Amino acid sequence: MLVNLTDILANTRRDGYAVGLFNCTTLEMTRGIIAAAEALRSPVIIGPAESLLPGATLAEYADMMLGIARRASVPVALHFDHGFTPALVEEAIDLGFTSVMYDGSMLPFDENARRVRALAEKAHAAGCSLEAEIGHVGSNGSAEAESEASMYTEPAEALAFARESGCDALAVAIGTAHGVYAKTPKLDLERLRAIAAVCPCPLVLHGGSGLSPEAFRACIDGGISKVNIFTHNNLAAARAAHAHFSENTGAFELMPHIVEAVRQETMRHIRIFRSDGRA
């Protein structure tokens, strides 16, 4: 069943679990993620990011994912992740995405809040939720180097931003980074707890791929309600295709192997996030 982000995250902090956003780009990945959520009776969030649009247009992703989300037997939010371009965020809302993220984290505080507020008004009118980011979670190149260079979120600014922007969820920078870690990241859990103590809206952890189960759960216990995962599932899909490919293997024959690999990897994270049995 298709729901928005506000609905899917409503009880997370109270009940001590988080819901995974599993970015997906293909039918096989989407099917694997939904199958995992249904098997474990977990709510789930799916969808592309702006950086993944070279693979397909927003309309093409919506055509594929909306029907699958509506038919699912568990709550599913269709999310447009890391939208840097306001026009694309607006397009996702118009296409029926139930959750969007506008990432203005590199902008000055006031400009970020102003843009988020304008987009949140449009999203809310359509029954869609809006996620924002304050501080900056690094990406590209060496993830651990980016982590050290990230602009960390300040608790007082998080509270002020949530109030001024009208966002429904807030991604915070506490030491994670997008990509594959070459060494264990240094998570600022004290900072996270301080943010959660003052910020009423659900908090989001980006750059999750590669964290240990213990680190994930420490973040969830510290106030995280949503965790973003892409790299692990993307690599699982590619490895499954590679493992089962031969000169006589067609794309169709690879599909069930990719679906199953993504299903298993997603189930592993669902259990770590403690969202199993919450649907």
Sequence and secondary structure as in RCSB ss.txt:
>XXXX:A:sequence
MLVNLTDILANTRRDGYAVGLFNCTTLEMTRGIIAAAEALRSPVIIGPAESLLPGATLAEYADMMLGIARRASVP
VALHFDHGFTPALVEEAIDLGFTSVMYDGSMLPFDENARRVRALAEKAHAAGCSLEAEIGHVGSNGSAEAESEAS
MYTEPAEALAFARESGCDALAVAIGTAHGVYAKTPKLDLERLRAIAAVCPCPLVLHGGSGLSPEAFRACIDGGIS
KVNIFTHNNLAAARAAHAHFSENTGAFELMPHIVEAVRQETMRHIRIFRSDGRA
>XXXX:A:secstr
 B  HHHHTTTHHHHT  EEEEE  SHHHHHHHHHHHHHHT  EEEE BGGGGGGS HHHHHHHHHHHHHH SS 
EEEEEEEE SHHHHHHHHHHT SEEEE  TTS HHHHHHHHHHHHHHHHHTT EEEEEESB B SS HHHHHHH 
B   HHHHHHHHHHH  SEEEE SS BSS  SS     HHHHHHHHHH  S EEE   TT  HHHHHHHHHTTEE
EEEE HHHHHHHHHHHHHH  TT  HHHHHHHHHHHHHHHHHHHHHHHT TT  
